[in-house]
Amino acid sequence: MSQNGIRYTDEFKKQVVDLHQAGSSVSYLSREYGVSNVTIYKWIKEFSPVKVSQKEEVTSKEYENMKKRIAELEMENEILKKATAIFARKR
């Protein structure tokens, strides 16, 4: 949530970042959309793609989501391993 209590959608944030990447300055975007410079810089960091290979890019937000999903899958995997061990002992 921003200082003024407005929640912006990811779509809106991406549009602002796209405008910046197309050449609009942060100060112009700040004035035009009523969003602070700091917030726009945060969105740029969050939504700007990073090249992870010659053919693939990922944003910071996507990377964080992937890390979270990997942690969830690792936890599920550990639970399944323990359950398998329990069932194997009961035979």
Buried (B, 14 or more C-beta within 10 A) or exposed (E): EEEEEEEBEEEBBBBBBEBBEEEBEBEEBBEEBEBEEEBBEEBBEBBBEEEEEEEEEBBBBBEEEEEEEEEEEEEEEEEEEEEEEEEEEEE
